[in-house]
Amino acid sequence: MHSKYDFGQLEQGQVVYVRAVKAQDLPDDVRAQIGPRDTLYAVHRADGERLALVKDRSLAFTLARQNDFAPVTVH
């Protein structure tokens, strides 16, 4: 995509952050539900609250957009 985007039009509450989460860092009850996956992807609000935990990065971005959020990656 080579067109400029005005990020100033986004309200702070619309941006969410997507980051990889190692399965070993999750609570036991969550690990029991995810099967053999080593990595999941979390969607977080700007204040750090986790909104979702999904199986892949693409799904995290799709989920955020479907809920009118603007996802960005965090390393």
Residue pairs with C-beta under 8 A, 6 or more apart in sequence:
10 70
12 46
13 45
13 46
14 68
14 69
14 70
15 46
15 69
15 70
15 71
15 72
16 43
16 44
16 45
16 46
16 51
16 64
16 69
16 70
16 71
16 72
17 43
17 44
17 45
17 46
17 71
17 72
17 73
17 74
18 41
18 42
18 43
18 44
18 57
18 60
18 61
18 64
18 71
18 72
18 73
18 74
19 41
19 42
19 44
19 73
19 74
19 75
20 39
20 40
20 41
20 42
20 57
21 39
21 40
21 41
21 42
21 53
22 38
22 39
23 31
23 34
23 37
23 38
23 39
23 40
24 31
26 34
26 40
26 53
30 53
34 40
34 55
37 55
40 53
40 54
40 55
41 53
41 54
41 55
41 56
41 57
41 59
41 60
42 50
42 52
42 53
42 54
42 60
43 50
43 51
43 52
43 53
43 54
43 60
43 63
43 64
43 69
43 71
44 50
44 51
44 74
45 51
52 60
52 63
54 60
54 63
60 71
61 71
64 70
64 71
65 71
